[in-house]
Amino acid sequence: MQSEDLVPTSKRSRQPVVAVTGAASGLGREVLVKLVSSADFRRVVAIDEERGDVQEATWRVIDVRDPLLANRISDIDVLIHLAGDYAVDSDPGERRAYNLRAAQTVLTACAAARVRRVVLVTSAMVYGAAPDNEVPLPEDAPVAAEPDTGVVGDFLEIESLVRRSLRSHPGVEVTVLRPAAVVGPGVDTVLTRHFESPRLLTVKGCSPHWQFCHIDDLVSALELAARGVVSGVLAVGSDGWLEQEQVEELSGIRSLELPAGLTFGTAQRLHRLGVTPAPATDLHYVVYPWVVDCAVLREAGWKPAWTNEAALQQLMELRENRTTVVGRRLPVKEATLTAAGATVAVIGTAAIVRQVRRKRRQ
């Protein structure tokens, strides 16, 4: 017997139909599993380019960039948009083109199909990381991140699309969740790779503050947003933060302190050479604070299930003996490079630069 069979017909008829894009894998699948077990939705629709393994959902196979998407969501009340490419090693131009086209198509299709509520996920990184940031940042703090070729630039562009959509289609409610550094099984970002490095980078004169958002807590926040319990722009993360000394103690990784000029200058040169997968501005998020106050969720009665300490502990357990230098994972046979990488806090070494230049001359 399906769970909805236990709900009176009159109540069930008032419950919304919810759809999830990017539902076959990753965060989308985790949200889908959560929603199909909920009695708060009449039906759960899964949208992806291929069918996933969650049998309780109604699957609709389509590319979210397809203009025909509006026809496939005409019966949807709430849509959670999680289809996107945020892989660390993706081509920046192709990644951004996909993410912006997907977000634009979804917002336009939802307006055309009269979808009542759209929920998107960006990142608290849009606030920017800076040595003089308030700790924690209020949710209504200015968006001060630097536009760049990394995923932060994608998030900024997507939020710009949301603002334009709200002006053009005021009948569609759009909720944006901005999580802190996301961790959990299957999560691979520049921030999680920081903890696969031989040393933790710090900049002279500034101590980082670390706040995490476990994927389980992001899923529970998305469910609240889908139900309309919370709306607008809101942050998601564990309560409080960890000081650098606590992070070193819990992770067992020592830090290496460098001058800011050397750190960011070297990182930018290495990014131009193609050594680092992310722009130098991404380094701001591992050396400067960007802790957020999750006031909207807290006032709605939401509490994170994961502490920062527990999230970091799981992150360390998920390392699986990987070694990352300058943001790029090394094959085991190249592990000899790790010592050189550690010397300058995994942001650049003469050995790696010379290797790249030799390859270019060949």
N, C-alpha and C positions, 0 to 999 in steps of 0.2 A: 504494500500500500504506500503510495506517495504521501509525503508529509502534508501536501496541500489538501489531500482528501479529508484530513482531520479538521480542516478549517471550514466554518460555515460558509455557504455559497455567497451570502450577502457581504460577508467580510472579505472573502477572496476577490469578489468583483471590484472592490475598492483598492485592492493592492496593485502596485505598479508592476509593469513588465520591465525588467532591467536587462541591458545588453552590455557585454564586455568585449572590447576590441583587443587583439593580441592575446586571445584566450587560450591558445594551444600550448603555450610555454611560459616560463618565467613568472613574473609578477602577475600577469594576466591569468595564468592557470591557477595560481594561489588564490586570487580573488574569486575566480569562478567556483572553486571548491567550497569557499566560504559561503557564497551566495546561494548555491543550490541546496545547502543544508539549512537555509534560513526560511522561516515561515512568513517573512515580511514581504515576499515578492510572489506575484501570481505565476510568473514564468521567468526563466533565466535563459537568455539567448547568448550564444558564443559566436563571435565573429573573428575569423582569421583566414589566412590564405590556404590553410590546410586544416583538416578536421583533427581535433585533439582527442584525448582519452577520457574526458569527463562525460559519461553517458547520460547523466541526469539533465544535461543542458540541451537546448535546441540549437543545433549547429547550422550556421550559414557561412558557406565558404565564399569569400570575396576579398579582394585587395581593398583596404580602407581608402586607398587613393583613387579608387574607381568612382567616377561621377554617378554611377548607378547605385551607389550606396544608399542614397535617399529612398529608393524604392524598396530596399531590403530592411529598412528600419521604420516603416510607416506605422507599425503597431507598437513601437517602443515608447515608454514613458521616461526612462532614465538610461543614459548611456555613460559608461565608464571607459574613457579612451586610454588604453595602455599599449597600443601598438606603436613601436618605435625602435630605432636603431641607436643604442647607446654603448655599443661595444668599444672598448678602449682602442682597439687596433683597426677600426673601420676607417675607410678613406673619408677625410673630413668633409669634402665637397659632396660626395654621394650620401653621406650620413645626414647632413643638413638638408639636402634636397628631399630626402625621404621623409624626415621628421616634420618639416614645414608643410610639405604637400599633404601628408597624412592628417595633421592637425587642421589645416585649412579645409580639406574635404569633409572631415568629420563635423566641424562647426557649421559649415554651409549646409551639409546634408541634414543635420539635426534641426536647423532652422526651417528647411524646406519640408521636413517630415513632421514638424510640430512636436518634436521631442521636448518634454517639459524641462528636463534637467540634464546637464552635461558635467561630468567630473573628470578633471585632468590632473596629472602629476607632473610637477616640474622639480624644483629643488630649492632648499634654503640657500643654496650657493648664489642665487640671484641677488641676495642682500650684499654680496661681496664680502671678502675677508680682508680685514685691515687691522693694523696694530692698535688703533684707537677706537675700535668698535666697542659699543656698550655690551656688557655681558650680564644677562642675555639681551639679545635684540628683541624689541617688541615686534609683533606681527605687522604693524603698520609702519615699520621703519622703511626708509626709502630704498628702492631697488638701486644698488650702487655698484653692481658687478661690472667689470670691464668686458665689453663685447669682444669676443675673440673667435678663433676657429674651433675651439673645443666645445664640449657638450654644454658648458655654461652659456655660450653664445646661442646654442640651439634653444635652451630654456628661455632666454631673454626674448628671442624672436617669437617663440610660441606664446609667451605671455602678452606680447604685443598684439598677436593675432586675436587673443582672447578679448583684449580691451576693444579692439575694432569690432569684434563680433557683438559685444555687449551694446555698443552704440548702434550697430546696424540691425540687430535682432533683439530688442529689449524683452521680448516674450520668452526668451530662452535663459534660464538660470544657469550660470556657469560657476562651478566651485573648483578652486585650484588648491591642491595640496602641495606644500613645500617641505619635504622631509629633510632632516639632517643627514649626515653621512650614512647611507643605507648599508646594512650588513645582513648576512644570513646566507644559507645555502644557495649556490648558484649566482651570487652577486659578485661581479668582477668590475671594479672601477679603478680609476687612478688613486682614489683614497684607500681602497682596500689593498691595492698593490703596495702602498706605502709601507704596510706592515709585513710585506714579504722581503723587504730590503735588509741588507746587513746592518744598517744604522738608520736611526730616525733623524731626519733633518730638522735642525732648529736654526733660527736666525738670531744673531747677537742683539741683545737688548729687548727681545720679545719672547714671551712664553706662550705656546699654543694652549688652547682650551679645546678639549675633544668632547663632542656630543654625537651619539649614534642614534640611528633609527632602525630597529630590527624590522625585517620584512613582515613578521607577524603583526607588529604594531601598525605598520603602514596598511596592511590588509584590513585590520579592524577599523582604522580611521576611514578607509575608503567605503566600508560598509555603512558607517554612520552618515557619510556624505551622500551615498546612494539613497539612503532612507530620508534624507532631507533634515536630519537632526542638526547638522552643521552646514554652513554655506559660506560663500565668499572666498577670501584668501586666508588660508590657515597653515600654520606650521605643525610638523609632526616630529616627535623625537622623544628620547628617554628624558626623565627628569634630571635637571642639573647638568653637570659636566665633570670631566676629569682634567686635572692639572697634568702638565708634562711629566712630573716626577711620578705620579700615579700610573700613567701610561707606560713609562719605562719599567716600573716595578711589575706591573701586571703582564706586560708583553715579554719581558726578559730581553728587550732590545735596548742597547745604549744609544744615546743621541750623539750627534756630531754638530757642533755649532760653527757657523760660517757667517761672514759679513753679508748683508743683504745684497750689496752691489755685485759681489762675486757670485752669489747664489743665482740670482735672476739673470745676470748677464750670461753666465755659462749655460744655464738652462735654455735661454733663447737661442744661443748659437747652436746648441745640440739639436734643438727642434728644427732649425733651418736645415741642418745636415741630415735630418730624418732619423736621428738616433732616438729621440724621445717621441712617444706617440701623442703627447699632449703639449699645448703651448705653455710657456713659462708662467703665465698668469695662473695656471692651475696649481702651481706650487704655493700660491698665497693661502690655499685652503688647508695646507698641512703645517704652516708656520704661523698664521695669524688667526685670531678667534672669529667665529661666525656662529656662535651658540644662539639658539632661538628659544623664545618663551612661547609655549604651546597653549596660550590662554583660551582660545576659542574652544578647543577640544576639552580642556580641563573644566571649563565652565559648563560644558555639556555632560559632565560626569565621566568622561573617558579617562582611563589611566593606562599608561604603558605597562605591558606585561614584562618587559625587559629593562633592566637597569643598564647604565653605561658599562659598568664592570662586567656584567654577564654577556653583553653584546660583544665587548672586546675579547673576552675569553673565548667565545665561540669563533670569532674571527681568527684568532690565533690557531684554534684547533682545525680550521678549514684551510690553513696554509698548505698543508700536504707537502711540506719540504720544498716548496717552490722558492726560487730565488729571483728577485726582480732587481734590475739595475737600470737607472734612469727611466723608470716606468715601463720597461720592456722585460718580459720574462725570458730568462736564459735557459737554453737546453742544458741538460746535465753535463754534456761534454765541454761546455763553455764555462763551467763553474769557476775556473781559474780567474775569470774576469771579476768575480765578486769582490776580491780583496781590493782591486783597483777602484771598483765602484764605491766601496765603503770609505775609501780615503777622502772622497769629497762628497760624502753623504748621498751617494747614488744620484747625483745630478750631473755628473760629467767627469770623464777622465781622459787624459791625453792618449792612453792606450786605445780607448774606444774610438775617439776622434780619428786617430791615425788609421785604425782599421777601416773605418767608413771611407776615408779618403783613398786608401789603397784600392778598395773595391770599386770606387768610382773611376779610378784611372785604368782599371783592367778592361 
